[in-house]
């Protein structure tokens, strides 16, 4: 199931990576630094509201879908989730709109926040449809919803930016594309609840599971968003735009790998535990963690090595120097964050001890808040970078230590050492390439780094990748069977 998902979600994640980079190329040129800051703040508000109100219901849908189908309770499960979503929607959005009316913001920033609020309705609909498909292994359906949102959101947002809608443009794109992505899915989602009943006891059970998950994700958003609000308060919105440009370049590049593997891996871990017990889970988790380390470690090191030429190519002139300074710090932070969220946090959801996620995430979130309060006034942008990296390191350690008491997730030490060795060797070679600048330097460093790293990984058969890849090559290579 895991490898089918890895291959099935590959086109989506390629699209995410490409569009993520194009978003920076286009919007850092179409928007001023202040407008890009408006977009960053509007996106943060949208994400916080979505997570605070709706994510617990989405998490419960994903976690219990397989078990409820196996018990023949799929219709009641769907009816409870869908009607809970409707109640949450009708309660949250009017209150958020009222708060926005009285919030003393500038006109362009208020428009960006309003666009983010408007996108919540279709985005939460799309998320429910997508989570159900992922849980049952419908890779094609889940991927289709993603692709429409990724490609449509970028295209519509770019048109809006060219029309002069400023920082609201990408958020308008998100909302319209999400609506388009679920038009075809809505009848099928309604059909899954046919004959089912909303069950208050079930909703309470789902809330008991999902609310701690949402609370931990809110703390994660505090961890990822506090710096932007504090930069706006202590510096200005242009500083937020500069910071967000470098942050987006680094985090999206690394996140796309983690999201890809997590999207494929999460349902596979649930199925392994439900059907194979702890032994089945351990084997599945070790395999997933090995691949995760072997892909994300070199990507992080590589991003640090090519930050300057990459920003020169991808980021608008007004933002590129600052983005190049931000990128290495956020790349390292994104690696720690991804390992925490997409691997070690699985212990709490699989073990149904989601309440502990709040304690796990409280430590880095509070550390981030305190460090930003101290470091941003004293050190400016650098203070936010130092606070972010330190906080994510605290979060990783806390997740590992507390997770051992719930459902220990194995650490594949041999693949970890192999990834570290190959990444260090790659870095030693790449730093010898002179700083030629622009696309020439970027191409040379990427090509040489990839050759060195891949060569070492194949030579060591790190994580058994060579052993796994050779049979596939023989299958798809003409004449190999002969």
Secondary structure in CASP SS format (residue, H / E / C, confidence):
PFRMAT SS
TARGET T0000
AUTHOR 0000-0000-0000
METHOD secondary structure of the structure
MODEL  1
X C 1.00
X H 1.00
X H 1.00
X H 1.00
X H 1.00
X H 1.00
X H 1.00
X H 1.00
X C 1.00
X H 1.00
X H 1.00
X H 1.00
X H 1.00
X H 1.00
X H 1.00
X H 1.00
X H 1.00
X H 1.00
X H 1.00
X H 1.00
X H 1.00
X H 1.00
X H 1.00
X H 1.00
X H 1.00
X H 1.00
X H 1.00
X H 1.00
X H 1.00
X H 1.00
X C 1.00
X C 1.00
X H 1.00
X H 1.00
X H 1.00
X H 1.00
X H 1.00
X H 1.00
X H 1.00
X H 1.00
X H 1.00
X H 1.00
X H 1.00
X H 1.00
X H 1.00
X H 1.00
X H 1.00
X H 1.00
X H 1.00
X H 1.00
X H 1.00
X H 1.00
X H 1.00
X C 1.00
X H 1.00
X H 1.00
X H 1.00
X H 1.00
X H 1.00
X H 1.00
X H 1.00
X H 1.00
X H 1.00
X H 1.00
X H 1.00
X H 1.00
X H 1.00
X H 1.00
X H 1.00
X H 1.00
X C 1.00
X C 1.00
X C 1.00
X H 1.00
X H 1.00
X H 1.00
X H 1.00
X H 1.00
X H 1.00
X H 1.00
X H 1.00
X H 1.00
X H 1.00
X H 1.00
X H 1.00
X H 1.00
X H 1.00
X H 1.00
X H 1.00
X H 1.00
X H 1.00
X H 1.00
X H 1.00
X H 1.00
X H 1.00
X H 1.00
X H 1.00
X H 1.00
X H 1.00
X H 1.00
X H 1.00
X H 1.00
X C 1.00
X C 1.00
X C 1.00
X C 1.00
X H 1.00
X H 1.00
X H 1.00
X H 1.00
X H 1.00
X H 1.00
X H 1.00
X H 1.00
X H 1.00
X H 1.00
X H 1.00
X H 1.00
X H 1.00
X H 1.00
X H 1.00
X H 1.00
X H 1.00
X H 1.00
X H 1.00
X H 1.00
X H 1.00
X H 1.00
X H 1.00
X H 1.00
X H 1.00
X H 1.00
X H 1.00
X H 1.00
X H 1.00
X C 1.00
X C 1.00
X C 1.00
X H 1.00
X H 1.00
X H 1.00
X H 1.00
X H 1.00
X H 1.00
X H 1.00
X H 1.00
X H 1.00
X H 1.00
X H 1.00
X H 1.00
X H 1.00
X H 1.00
X H 1.00
X H 1.00
X H 1.00
X H 1.00
X H 1.00
X H 1.00
X H 1.00
X H 1.00
X H 1.00
X H 1.00
X C 1.00
X C 1.00
X C 1.00
X H 1.00
X H 1.00
X H 1.00
X H 1.00
X H 1.00
X H 1.00
X H 1.00
X H 1.00
X H 1.00
X H 1.00
X H 1.00
X H 1.00
X H 1.00
X H 1.00
X H 1.00
X H 1.00
X H 1.00
X C 1.00
X C 1.00
X C 1.00
X H 1.00
X H 1.00
X H 1.00
X H 1.00
X H 1.00
X H 1.00
X H 1.00
X C 1.00
X C 1.00
X C 1.00
X C 1.00
X C 1.00
X C 1.00
X C 1.00
X H 1.00
X H 1.00
X H 1.00
X H 1.00
X H 1.00
X H 1.00
X H 1.00
X H 1.00
X H 1.00
X H 1.00
X H 1.00
X H 1.00
X H 1.00
X H 1.00
X H 1.00
X H 1.00
X H 1.00
X H 1.00
X H 1.00
X H 1.00
X H 1.00
X H 1.00
X H 1.00
X H 1.00
X H 1.00
X H 1.00
X H 1.00
X H 1.00
X H 1.00
X H 1.00
X H 1.00
X H 1.00
X H 1.00
X H 1.00
X H 1.00
X C 1.00
X C 1.00
X H 1.00
X H 1.00
X H 1.00
X H 1.00
X H 1.00
X H 1.00
X H 1.00
X H 1.00
X H 1.00
X H 1.00
X H 1.00
X H 1.00
X H 1.00
X H 1.00
X H 1.00
X H 1.00
X H 1.00
X H 1.00
X H 1.00
X H 1.00
X H 1.00
X H 1.00
X H 1.00
X H 1.00
X H 1.00
X H 1.00
X H 1.00
X H 1.00
X H 1.00
X H 1.00
X H 1.00
X H 1.00
X H 1.00
X H 1.00
X H 1.00
X H 1.00
X H 1.00
X H 1.00
X H 1.00
X H 1.00
X H 1.00
X H 1.00
X H 1.00
X H 1.00
X H 1.00
X H 1.00
X H 1.00
X H 1.00
X H 1.00
X H 1.00
X H 1.00
X H 1.00
X H 1.00
X H 1.00
X H 1.00
X H 1.00
X H 1.00
X H 1.00
X H 1.00
X H 1.00
X H 1.00
X H 1.00
X H 1.00
X H 1.00
X H 1.00
X H 1.00
X H 1.00
X H 1.00
X H 1.00
X C 1.00
X H 1.00
X H 1.00
X H 1.00
X H 1.00
X H 1.00
X H 1.00
X H 1.00
X H 1.00
X C 1.00
X C 1.00
X C 1.00
X C 1.00
X C 1.00
X H 1.00
X H 1.00
X H 1.00
X H 1.00
X H 1.00
X H 1.00
X H 1.00
X H 1.00
X H 1.00
X H 1.00
X H 1.00
X H 1.00
X H 1.00
X H 1.00
X H 1.00
X H 1.00
X H 1.00
X H 1.00
X H 1.00
X H 1.00
X H 1.00
X H 1.00
X H 1.00
X H 1.00
X H 1.00
X C 1.00
X H 1.00
X H 1.00
X H 1.00
X H 1.00
X H 1.00
X C 1.00
X C 1.00
X C 1.00
X C 1.00
X H 1.00
X H 1.00
X H 1.00
X H 1.00
X H 1.00
X H 1.00
X H 1.00
X H 1.00
X H 1.00
X H 1.00
X H 1.00
X H 1.00
X H 1.00
X H 1.00
X H 1.00
X H 1.00
X H 1.00
X H 1.00
X H 1.00
X H 1.00
X H 1.00
X H 1.00
X H 1.00
X H 1.00
X H 1.00
X C 1.00
X H 1.00
X H 1.00
X H 1.00
X H 1.00
X H 1.00
X H 1.00
X H 1.00
X H 1.00
X H 1.00
X H 1.00
X H 1.00
X H 1.00
X H 1.00
X H 1.00
X H 1.00
X H 1.00
X H 1.00
X H 1.00
X H 1.00
X H 1.00
X H 1.00
X H 1.00
X H 1.00
X C 1.00
X C 1.00
X C 1.00
X C 1.00
X C 1.00
X C 1.00
X C 1.00
X C 1.00
X C 1.00
X H 1.00
X H 1.00
X H 1.00
X H 1.00
X H 1.00
X H 1.00
X H 1.00
X H 1.00
X H 1.00
X H 1.00
X H 1.00
X H 1.00
X H 1.00
X H 1.00
X H 1.00
X H 1.00
X H 1.00
X H 1.00
X C 1.00
X C 1.00
X C 1.00
X C 1.00
X C 1.00
X C 1.00
X C 1.00
X H 1.00
X H 1.00
X H 1.00
X H 1.00
X H 1.00
X H 1.00
X H 1.00
X H 1.00
X H 1.00
X H 1.00
X H 1.00
X H 1.00
X H 1.00
X H 1.00
X H 1.00
X H 1.00
X H 1.00
X H 1.00
X H 1.00
X H 1.00
X H 1.00
X H 1.00
X H 1.00
X C 1.00
X H 1.00
X H 1.00
X H 1.00
X H 1.00
X H 1.00
X H 1.00
X H 1.00
X H 1.00
X H 1.00
X H 1.00
X H 1.00
X H 1.00
X H 1.00
X H 1.00
X H 1.00
X C 1.00
X C 1.00
X C 1.00
X C 1.00
X C 1.00
X C 1.00
END
